[in-house]
């Protein structure tokens, strides 16, 4: 009896230690993820100001288009980051990538905040801005998939989507904090002060968060799945996944990542600029409306994670793709109404659907790939989708309005991408909730 009690006591201690370790990992990854996405978000919120300072033009809308084009550069460089950082994650561990990405992102963001404007140094200013955005994109190219892989591989098998919501939720909090910061600065300063120095404050301040995030992530161990993979390599048990397995996983990843990326950056980045430049709302009003919608987005993330752990991934993701296809145009009708309540309703509907695609994106990046190629495959599939379809999304939306004068036309791009992804996922995405993610 004493032996049994001692065994049960040891098991209880082990379980508590395991739960404590998972919480520590979630906090560590969440803090770093928050910092990195805050850095990325504030560029989008100040895109119009940055456009005027680094791409001055007398033609209406050209400065904003130029700034959004540079925003897209951060996506075009993502596949390069995936090519470099993905193999590092498979070869040297998930933790190593997390340290590299958070450090690189923080340094580049601080440099952007210190860059002189076009008026001060001419063409060198936009060149340096583009270079920093390119490197930022490379870092983000490794961060999202690596952070998701790390947290999901560390979670119990019946809580993987809930764990994935830590990544999407902290990213949402980062965008929310970025929106709050931008709204506060815009409300407190006049246009001249904002252009002169106000927009720079959050960029420069990010260096503090960078130091904290690097310190925390250096203390992490690697995931149980990666440690088992290292053991299998050492005992020569590893097998290379077949070409068919890799191809199907890549196509599926490209589709669900495109659905997530296009809808996210319509919601996070483009909506705010659309409300200001097209609808004509004051910048502070647009930012506060986006903040309220982001609150809803953050709240529903863990709820979606728990629901997915109960009913699976396929139903939720296909439902979100169908809803985005059908509701894209009505959402833009609400946004273009000019009525704050109608605008908020449109943003909230979009935010809930984006939250579904976000949580499913993170957990599926882990569940559709074998462990041995997960970091590389997930990073490449995810970031190619964002570079090709999501990154240019805000630019395409603004350009459609500029060319046609139809404020509702950006809905066509969102609906078309969502429909294409729905068709691909219907054919290629199996239910993955019960997949063994430790398979090599």
Residue pairs with C-beta under 8 A, 6 or more apart in sequence:
21 154
22 154
22 155
22 156
22 163
25 150
25 151
25 154
25 220
26 151
26 154
26 163
26 166
27 216
28 216
28 217
28 219
28 220
29 98
29 147
29 150
29 151
29 166
29 167
29 217
29 220
30 166
30 167
30 169
30 170
31 170
31 212
31 213
31 216
32 98
32 102
32 147
32 213
32 216
32 217
33 143
33 147
33 166
33 167
33 170
33 171
33 174
34 170
34 171
34 173
34 174
34 177
35 102
35 105
35 106
35 174
35 206
35 209
35 210
35 212
35 213
36 101
36 102
36 105
36 106
36 139
36 140
36 143
36 174
36 213
37 170
37 171
37 174
37 175
37 178
38 174
38 175
38 177
38 178
38 202
38 206
38 209
39 105
39 106
39 108
39 109
39 136
39 203
39 206
40 74
40 105
40 136
40 140
41 174
41 175
41 178
41 179
41 268
41 269
42 109
42 178
42 181
42 182
42 202
42 203
43 50
43 71
43 74
43 112
43 133
43 136
44 71
44 265
44 268
44 269
44 272
44 273
44 394
45 178
45 179
45 181
45 182
45 269
45 272
45 287
46 182
46 199
47 64
47 67
47 68
47 71
47 269
47 273
48 63
48 64
48 67
48 273
48 276
48 277
48 283
49 194
49 195
49 199
50 67
50 70
50 129
50 199
51 63
51 64
51 65
51 66
51 67
51 68
52 63
52 195
53 117
53 118
53 119
53 125
53 195
54 66
54 67
54 70
54 115
54 117
54 118
54 125
54 126
54 129
55 62
55 63
55 66
55 67
55 70
55 118
55 126
56 63
56 118
56 119
57 63
57 66
61 277
61 398
61 402
64 273
64 277
64 398
65 395
65 398
65 399
65 402
66 126
68 273
68 394
68 395
68 398
69 395
70 126
70 129
70 130
70 133
71 133
71 269
71 391
71 394
71 395
72 391
72 392
72 394
72 395
73 130
73 133
73 134
73 137
73 391
74 133
74 134
74 136
74 137
74 140
74 391
75 137
75 383
75 386
75 387
75 390
75 391
75 392
76 134
76 137
76 387
76 391
77 133
77 134
77 135
77 136
77 137
77 138
77 141
77 387
78 137
78 138
78 140
78 141
78 383
78 384
78 386
78 387
78 391
79 141
79 380
79 383
79 384
79 387
80 137
80 138
80 141
81 137
81 138
81 139
81 140
81 141
81 142
81 379
81 383
82 141
82 142
82 145
82 376
82 379
82 380
82 382
82 383
82 384
83 380
84 138
84 142
85 97
85 100
85 101
85 138
85 141
85 142
85 146
85 375
85 379
86 142
86 145
86 375
86 376
86 377
86 378
86 379
86 380
87 375
87 376
88 96
88 97
88 100
88 142
88 375
89 96
89 97
89 142
89 146
89 149
89 374
89 375
89 376
89 379
90 372
90 373
90 374
90 375
90 376
93 222
93 226
94 146
94 149
94 150
94 153
94 222
94 223
94 226
94 375
95 150
95 217
95 220
95 221
95 222
97 142
97 143
97 146
97 375
98 143
98 146
98 147
98 150
98 217
98 220
99 214
99 217
99 218
100 139
100 142
101 139
101 140
101 142
101 143
101 146
102 139
102 143
102 210
102 213
102 214
102 217
103 210
103 214
104 135
104 136
104 138
104 139
105 136
105 139
105 140
105 143
105 210
106 206
106 207
106 209
106 210
106 211
106 213
106 214
107 207
107 210
108 132
108 133
108 135
108 136
108 139
109 132
109 136
109 203
109 206
109 207
109 210
110 203
110 204
110 206
110 207
110 210
111 128
111 132
112 129
112 132
112 133
112 203
113 200
113 201
113 202
113 203
113 204
113 206
114 200
114 203
114 204
115 125
115 128
115 129
115 132
116 125
117 125
118 125
118 126
141 379
141 383
142 379
144 167
144 171
144 362
144 382
145 365
145 375
145 378
145 379
145 382
145 383
146 375
146 379
147 167
148 164
148 167
148 361
148 362
148 363
148 365
148 366
148 378
149 223
149 365
149 366
149 374
149 375
149 378
150 220
150 223
151 163
151 164
151 166
151 167
152 160
152 163
152 164
152 362
152 363
152 365
152 366
152 367
152 437
153 223
153 224
153 225
153 226
153 366
153 371
153 437
154 163
154 223
154 224
155 162
155 163
157 434
157 437
158 309
159 309
160 309
160 363
160 366
160 367
160 433
160 437
161 304
161 305
161 306
161 308
161 309
161 313
161 359
161 360
161 363
161 433
162 302
162 305
162 306
162 309
163 305
163 363
164 305
164 359
164 362
164 363
164 366
165 301
165 302
165 304
165 305
165 359
165 362
167 362
168 301
168 355
168 358
168 359
168 361
168 362
169 298
169 301
169 302
171 358
172 294
172 297
172 298
172 301
172 355
172 358
173 298
175 268
175 294
176 291
176 294
176 295
176 297
176 298
178 202
179 272
179 287
179 290
179 291
179 294
180 291
181 202
182 202
182 287
183 284
183 287
183 288
183 291
185 194
185 198
185 199
185 201
185 202
186 194
186 198
186 283
186 284
186 287
187 284
188 198
189 198
224 438
225 371
225 437
225 438
226 371
228 371
228 438
229 238
229 371
229 372
229 438
229 440
232 238
232 440
237 440
238 372
238 440
239 440
240 372
241 370
241 372
241 373
241 440
245 370
246 373
246 377
248 428
249 368
249 369
249 370
249 377
249 381
250 377
250 380
250 381
251 424
251 428
252 364
252 368
252 381
252 424
252 425
252 428
252 429
253 364
253 365
253 368
253 369
253 377
253 378
253 381
253 382
253 385
254 381
254 384
254 385
254 424
255 385
255 420
255 421
255 424
255 425
255 428
255 429
256 317
256 357
256 360
256 361
256 364
256 421
256 425
256 429
257 361
257 365
257 381
257 382
257 383
257 385
257 386
257 390
258 385
258 386
258 388
258 389
258 390
258 417
258 420
258 421
259 317
259 320
259 321
259 324
259 357
259 361
259 417
259 418
259 421
259 422
259 425
260 354
260 357
260 358
260 360
260 361
260 390
261 385
261 386
261 389
261 390
261 391
261 393
262 389
262 390
262 393
262 413
262 414
262 417
262 418
263 324
263 350
263 353
263 354
263 357
263 414
263 418
264 354
264 357
264 358
264 390
265 390
265 391
265 393
265 394
266 350
266 393
266 394
266 397
266 410
266 414
267 293
267 297
267 347
267 350
267 351
267 354
269 394
270 393
270 394
270 397
270 398
270 410
271 290
271 335
271 347
271 350
272 286
272 287
272 290
273 394
273 398
274 335
274 397
274 398
274 407
274 410
275 281
275 285
275 286
275 289
275 290
275 335
275 343
276 282
276 283
276 286
277 398
278 336
278 401
278 407
279 286
279 335
279 336
279 338
279 343
279 407
280 338
281 289
281 338
281 343
285 340
289 340
289 343
289 344
289 347
290 347
292 344
292 347
292 348
293 344
293 347
293 348
293 350
293 351
294 351
296 348
296 351
296 352
297 351
297 352
297 354
297 355
300 351
300 352
300 355
301 355
301 358
301 359
304 316
304 355
304 356
304 359
305 359
305 363
307 316
308 316
308 359
308 360
308 363
308 433
309 433
312 431
312 432
312 433
313 360
313 363
313 364
313 367
313 429
313 431
313 432
313 433
314 429
314 430
314 431
314 432
316 356
316 360
317 356
317 357
317 360
317 364
317 425
317 429
318 422
318 425
318 426
318 429
319 356
320 353
320 356
320 357
320 360
321 357
321 418
321 419
321 421
321 422
321 425
322 418
322 422
323 353
324 353
324 357
324 414
324 415
324 418
325 415
325 418
325 419
325 422
326 415
327 349
327 350
327 353
328 411
328 412
328 414
328 415
328 418
329 408
329 411
329 412
329 415
330 346
331 346
331 349
331 350
331 411
332 346
332 407
332 408
332 410
332 411
333 346
333 408
334 342
334 343
334 345
334 346
335 342
335 343
335 346
335 347
336 407
336 408
337 343
361 382
363 432
364 429
364 432
365 374
365 378
365 381
365 382
366 374
366 378
366 437
367 432
367 433
367 435
367 437
368 429
368 432
368 435
369 377
369 378
370 439
370 440
371 437
371 438
371 439
371 440
372 440
389 417
393 413
393 414
396 410
396 413
397 410
397 413
398 410
400 406
400 409
400 410
400 412
400 413
401 407
401 409
401 410
